[in-house]
């Protein structure tokens, strides 16, 4: 049976809409994004060319890759613009005692 293991990522106070944060959770590089719609966690490497998405930027819910300008939906990880074709992995998030936790299935 797969269960979600929750891992501390960073204080919620550090998050602002439109900002991206790279965190390491259980040895895995995760991108945390904050939009007006909420908090989101995704894989930090672009599926097209392995650029670090944390070096890109957010426009609304559109996550733009810093290397070739491809884009993903930060809410779902789905590609929105070429050359990105494969989705980014996404992770559940929750807030506990003012800290953002990211859930990994294990």
FINUVEX-401607 format. One record per residue: residue in three letters; x, y negated, z of N, C-alpha, C in turn. Coordinates in Angstrom, 3 decimals, always signed. Layout:
// residues N
REC   r    neast   nnorth      nup   caeast  canorth     caup    ceast   cnorth      cup
REC ALA        X        Y        Z        X        Y        Z        X        Y        Z
...
//
This chain:
// residues 106
REC   r    neast   nnorth      nup   caeast  canorth     caup    ceast   cnorth      cup
REC UNK   +0.839   +1.172   +0.000   +0.000   +0.000   +0.000   +0.894   -1.248   +0.000
REC UNK   +0.616   -2.179   -0.912   +1.363   -3.434   -0.970   +0.776   -4.434   +0.008
REC UNK   +1.649   -5.100   +0.731   +1.217   -6.109   +1.690   +1.989   -7.392   +1.421
REC UNK   +1.368   -8.501   +1.759   +2.036   -9.792   +1.608   +2.883  -10.058   +2.843
REC UNK   +4.163  -10.316   +2.609   +5.070  -10.712   +3.686   +5.261  -12.217   +3.569
REC UNK   +4.932  -12.948   +4.630   +5.014  -14.405   +4.610   +6.378  -14.869   +5.092
REC UNK   +6.957  -15.837   +4.352   +8.297  -16.338   +4.648   +8.264  -17.860   +4.763
REC UNK   +8.928  -18.375   +5.773   +9.032  -19.814   +5.969   +9.824  -20.423   +4.815
REC UNK   +9.326  -21.553   +4.260   +9.999  -22.185   +3.135  +10.538  -23.575   +3.482
REC UNK   +9.671  -24.474   +3.971  +10.087  -25.830   +4.305   +8.955  -26.550   +5.026
REC UNK   +9.258  -27.681   +5.661   +8.189  -28.422   +6.346   +7.253  -29.075   +5.328
REC UNK   +5.972  -29.042   +5.607   +4.977  -29.649   +4.725   +5.234  -31.150   +4.597
REC UNK   +5.754  -31.775   +5.630   +6.032  -33.212   +5.596   +7.034  -33.582   +4.500
REC UNK   +7.827  -32.634   +4.030   +8.807  -32.899   +2.973   +8.171  -32.917   +1.589
REC UNK   +6.920  -32.503   +1.481   +6.254  -32.373   +0.185   +5.452  -33.624   -0.155
REC UNK   +5.612  -34.084   -1.382   +4.874  -35.240   -1.890   +4.359  -34.895   -3.289
REC UNK   +3.169  -35.381   -3.649   +2.658  -35.121   -5.002   +3.657  -35.541   -6.077
REC UNK   +3.830  -34.657   -7.043   +4.753  -34.919   -8.139   +6.180  -34.513   -7.886
REC UNK   +6.475  -34.037   -6.685   +7.846  -33.645   -6.330   +8.013  -32.140   -6.416
REC UNK   +9.215  -31.717   -6.768   +9.558  -30.299   -6.850  +10.655  -29.994   -5.842
REC UNK  +10.605  -28.798   -5.276  +11.616  -28.367   -4.308  +12.030  -26.934   -4.634
REC UNK  +13.318  -26.688   -4.685  +13.832  -25.332   -4.826  +14.114  -24.797   -3.434
REC UNK  +13.635  -23.600   -3.144  +13.886  -22.951   -1.862  +14.290  -21.507   -2.128
REC UNK  +15.019  -20.940   -1.198  +15.353  -19.523   -1.282  +14.533  -18.799   -0.229
REC UNK  +13.754  -17.840   -0.691  +12.859  -17.080   +0.179  +13.210  -15.606   +0.019
REC UNK  +13.668  -14.998   +1.098  +14.061  -13.586   +1.080  +15.016  -13.295   -0.079
REC UNK  +15.972  -14.208   -0.297  +16.970  -14.036   -1.343  +16.480  -14.357   -2.744
REC UNK  +15.277  -14.848   -2.877  +14.687  -15.144   -4.178  +14.524  -16.655   -4.341
REC UNK  +14.936  -17.183   -5.494  +14.834  -18.613   -5.759  +13.408  -18.960   -6.192
REC UNK  +12.758  -19.808   -5.400  +11.354  -20.164   -5.605  +11.249  -21.672   -5.791
REC UNK  +10.347  -22.089   -6.660  +10.039  -23.495   -6.860   +8.737  -23.804   -6.138
REC UNK   +8.743  -24.859   -5.340   +7.521  -25.319   -4.679   +7.150  -26.648   -5.309
REC UNK   +5.901  -26.729   -5.770   +5.394  -27.954   -6.367   +4.210  -28.474   -5.583
REC UNK   +4.113  -29.789   -5.539   +3.011  -30.437   -4.830   +2.277  -31.326   -5.825
REC UNK   +0.972  -31.106   -5.972   +0.137  -31.949   -6.824   -1.029  -32.456   -5.990
REC UNK   -1.847  -33.295   -6.588   -3.049  -33.768   -5.903   -4.005  -32.615   -5.622
REC UNK   -3.843  -31.499   -6.354   -4.702  -30.326   -6.186   -4.210  -29.369   -5.108
REC UNK   -2.985  -29.537   -4.658   -2.479  -28.664   -3.611   -1.016  -28.307   -3.779
REC UNK   -0.621  -27.227   -3.108   +0.758  -26.743   -3.095   +0.834  -25.444   -3.884
REC UNK   +1.940  -25.280   -4.619   +2.088  -24.113   -5.478   +3.514  -23.596   -5.411
REC UNK   +3.678  -22.276   -5.559   +5.006  -21.663   -5.565   +5.131  -20.772   -6.794
REC UNK   +6.258  -20.911   -7.480   +6.512  -20.170   -8.714   +7.975  -19.761   -8.778
REC UNK   +8.293  -18.884   -9.729   +9.695  -18.578   -9.993  +10.374  -19.866  -10.443
REC UNK  +11.631  -20.058  -10.065  +12.339  -21.294  -10.391  +13.075  -21.239  -11.720
REC UNK  +13.106  -20.102  -12.385  +13.816  -20.007  -13.666  +12.836  -19.938  -14.826
REC UNK  +13.057  -20.800  -15.814  +12.235  -20.816  -17.021  +12.317  -19.451  -17.704
REC UNK  +11.202  -18.953  -18.182  +11.190  -17.650  -18.851  +11.781  -17.732  -20.250
REC UNK  +11.977  -18.930  -20.767  +12.538  -19.096  -22.109  +14.065  -19.077  -22.094
REC UNK  +14.676  -19.915  -21.255  +16.133  -20.034  -21.292  +16.781  -20.060  -19.920
REC UNK  +16.057  -19.643  -18.903  +16.566  -19.541  -17.544  +17.082  -20.856  -16.971
REC UNK  +16.508  -21.975  -17.411  +16.820  -23.268  -16.796  +16.134  -23.331  -15.439
REC UNK  +16.696  -24.066  -14.512  +16.072  -24.236  -13.196  +14.928  -25.234  -13.322
REC UNK  +13.722  -24.750  -13.074  +12.526  -25.573  -13.202  +12.507  -26.703  -12.172
REC UNK  +13.217  -26.536  -11.070  +13.292  -27.583  -10.054  +14.010  -28.828  -10.578
REC UNK  +14.721  -28.715  -11.695  +15.387  -29.855  -12.314  +14.487  -30.521  -13.353
REC UNK  +13.305  -29.952  -13.570  +12.328  -30.532  -14.484  +11.461  -31.526  -13.739
REC UNK  +10.230  -31.698  -14.202   +9.340  -32.646  -13.534   +7.889  -32.229  -13.685
REC UNK   +7.059  -32.806  -12.825   +5.621  -32.568  -12.829   +4.901  -33.788  -13.381
REC UNK   +3.950  -33.530  -14.261   +3.008  -34.553  -14.718   +1.631  -33.964  -14.487
REC UNK   +1.004  -34.383  -13.389   -0.268  -33.764  -13.011   -0.005  -32.326  -12.623
REC UNK   -0.626  -31.374  -13.343   -0.376  -29.950  -13.082   +0.574  -29.345  -14.110
REC UNK   +1.120  -30.180  -14.982   +2.027  -29.731  -16.043   +3.473  -29.765  -15.547
REC UNK   +4.106  -28.605  -15.515   +5.492  -28.453  -15.087   +6.364  -28.388  -16.339
REC UNK   +7.231  -29.369  -16.526   +8.016  -29.493  -17.750   +9.448  -29.023  -17.506
REC UNK   +9.909  -28.128  -18.365  +11.264  -27.579  -18.276  +12.289  -28.648  -18.656
REC UNK  +13.397  -28.734  -17.909  +14.394  -29.761  -18.188  +15.252  -29.468  -19.419
REC UNK  +15.255  -28.250  -19.909  +16.165  -27.884  -20.988  +15.586  -28.158  -22.372
REC UNK  +14.421  -27.601  -22.667  +13.845  -27.750  -24.007  +12.487  -28.430  -24.017
REC UNK  +11.993  -28.872  -22.861  +10.730  -29.586  -22.818   +9.487  -28.721  -22.871
REC UNK   +9.653  -27.407  -22.802   +8.494  -26.528  -22.720   +7.760  -26.791  -21.419
REC UNK   +6.529  -26.297  -21.308   +5.749  -26.615  -20.109   +4.922  -25.424  -19.640
REC UNK   +4.648  -25.438  -18.334   +3.824  -24.433  -17.670   +2.770  -25.134  -16.829
REC UNK   +1.689  -24.429  -16.551   +0.689  -24.902  -15.595   +1.199  -24.511  -14.209
REC UNK   +1.487  -25.495  -13.360   +2.055  -25.219  -12.036   +1.080  -24.418  -11.174
REC UNK   -0.222  -24.493  -11.476   -1.230  -23.790  -10.683   -1.272  -22.298  -10.981
REC UNK   -0.961  -21.916  -12.232   -1.112  -20.519  -12.652   +0.162  -19.889  -13.192
REC UNK   +1.150  -20.705  -13.538   +2.374  -20.210  -14.159   +2.241  -19.968  -15.655
REC UNK   +1.063  -20.183  -16.220   +0.842  -19.927  -17.646   +1.552  -20.974  -18.510
REC UNK   +2.137  -20.534  -19.644   +2.804  -21.485  -20.534   +1.789  -22.423  -21.187
REC UNK   +2.180  -23.682  -21.330   +1.327  -24.691  -21.953   +1.918  -25.231  -23.249
REC UNK   +3.238  -25.138  -23.406   +3.880  -25.674  -24.604   +5.130  -24.873  -24.937
REC UNK   +5.363  -24.690  -26.228   +6.548  -23.991  -26.720   +7.786  -24.802  -26.330
REC UNK   +8.897  -24.123  -26.156   +9.158  -22.735  -26.512   +8.806  -21.718  -25.429
REC UNK   +8.135  -22.142  -24.376   +7.754  -21.224  -23.300   +6.603  -20.335  -23.767
REC UNK   +6.812  -19.028  -23.718   +5.788  -18.082  -24.161   +5.318  -17.161  -23.049
REC UNK   +6.216  -16.826  -22.129   +5.881  -15.928  -21.023   +5.600  -16.742  -19.767
REC UNK   +4.653  -16.290  -18.942   +4.326  -17.055  -17.731   +5.419  -16.949  -16.661
REC UNK   +5.444  -17.954  -15.796   +6.280  -17.893  -14.599   +5.543  -17.086  -13.541
REC UNK   +6.281  -16.340  -12.731   +5.669  -15.643  -11.605   +5.166  -16.655  -10.586
REC UNK   +4.036  -16.357   -9.976   +3.463  -17.241   -8.961   +3.358  -16.511   -7.632
REC UNK   +3.284  -17.286   -6.550   +3.239  -16.726   -5.208   +2.198  -17.462   -4.377
REC UNK   +1.517  -16.751   -3.484   +0.571  -17.437   -2.600   +1.329  -18.292   -1.590
REC UNK   +0.684  -19.363   -1.161   +1.256  -20.233   -0.129   +0.227  -20.463   +0.955
REC UNK   +0.719  -20.786   +2.137   -0.148  -21.177   +3.250   +0.644  -22.102   +4.151
REC UNK   -0.087  -22.857   +4.962   +0.540  -23.769   +5.915   +0.268  -23.254   +7.320
REC UNK   +1.340  -23.090   +8.098   +1.249  -22.634   +9.484   +2.104  -23.564  +10.344
REC UNK   +1.474  -24.203  +11.298   +2.177  -25.091  +12.234   +3.050  -26.121  +11.512
REC UNK   +2.513  -26.714  +10.444   +3.230  -27.760   +9.729   +4.327  -27.275   +8.805
REC UNK   +4.418  -25.975   +8.602   +5.438  -25.398   +7.726   +4.764  -24.674   +6.565
REC UNK   +5.353  -24.789   +5.388   +4.854  -24.062   +4.222   +5.459  -22.670   +4.234
REC UNK   +4.599  -21.675   +4.067   +5.048  -20.292   +3.955   +4.699  -19.780   +2.566
REC UNK   +5.601  -18.973   +2.006   +5.401  -18.359   +0.698   +5.237  -16.857   +0.914
REC UNK   +4.255  -16.289   +0.234   +3.974  -14.862   +0.372   +4.629  -14.055   -0.732
REC UNK   +5.359  -13.032   -0.353   +5.955  -12.097   -1.310   +5.295  -10.737   -1.094
REC UNK   +4.940  -10.090   -2.191   +4.306   -8.769   -2.113   +5.399   -7.731   -1.949
REC UNK   +5.226   -6.878   -0.981   +6.259   -5.851   -0.748   +5.700   -4.554   -0.304
//
